[in-house]
């Protein structure tokens, strides 16, 4: 699972703004895919991410964007029009410990946006309500050898179902 940012050149960064030396998109804006993989059309959804601890932590506030999915993974990318301020440059609910110039460079100059990539093998189940679909995820996380549990909430329900359909979860 990748939780971080994507710049305008398709490069991925983790939550600490470190480059992962990995391109998620190519120069033309097409998703980078594995051999034999095909990401489906982007579906407009709102996503929120919770880190499940003794007291669940809202890791990403509800954020509008698009989800593109294959049989191997789901990729959520925040929309270009997500509101940003100097006090809250990102919808990730984390403290940003890098110089403001780095934050400004990523979001204002490089067109950076929030990114979540979930591998099929990290999915542990789904839950539906009338308005949303929640994916239960277990994946390695910062600071521990044990997998952490996350809940990725996608809404509205119809769009969420369409977004996750290529994963074949049913």
C-alpha angles and dihedrals in degrees: 000000000000121000113179144072141312121211127212091265093057098256119143124226129187124233090274090059092249114146113244092206088234130117117219094179132029128231091275092053095253117141115257106241136191120245108289093010123125121186113214125231116296115264121204110239141150114237135194125181127209126191107214111225131138084290109030113237123214099228098176122024116226104294130183117228144107135292123209118188141187131178087271105045151357120230120196118192122185116239122260091242097057106136115248131185133181088254093048109025092162137033089229106107095228137110111259109222100184129093114281088239089064091050092047091048093052098044105028104029102028099036093240121187138179115271133194121182119185122189118218091236090059094058115103102176149312137251126197132203128175092273108027150027120227124202117205110215133187115192142143112281140189115291104011144076093216120080116257124223122237136179117213109196116201125187152227094039098228093051091044091053090050092048095052098038095098089060090067095221098158 
